[in-house]
Amino acid sequence: MKDILIYKDYIGKIHFSAEDEVFFGRIEGIDDLISFEGKSVEELKSALIEAVEDYIRTCNLNNKMPEKTYKGSFNIRISTDLHKKAARQAIMEGVSLNQFIEEAIATKVKVRDQA
């Protein structure tokens, strides 16, 4: 994990503008565009907290559920060799390629959550 701040389970991806001499970020994983900035790390952290609290407050006022709604499907691009190996392994395990990939992702996510 690099260049991120987390507040209330919201992930802010951080960047730095040398030209403007300012840190800035965007909250990832939501449908809305929420950004924040600060001249120092402390200012940036405070701005993230303020942005998240304002986002939650605005969602509540508009009777909107905060965060992004994930559909459970997405496209991925992998090498043809990896695609072939995954498909063959799924066949050997007697599962669909979709189920095989889901289990592989779940395993990787679980390992990272435990770290």
Secondary structure, DSSP 8 states (H G I E B T S, - for coil): --SEEEETTEEEEEEEETTTTEEEEEEESSSS--EEEESSHHHHHHHHHHHHHHHHHHHHHTT---S----S-------HHHHHHHHHHHHHHTS-HHHHHHHHHHHHHHHHHH-
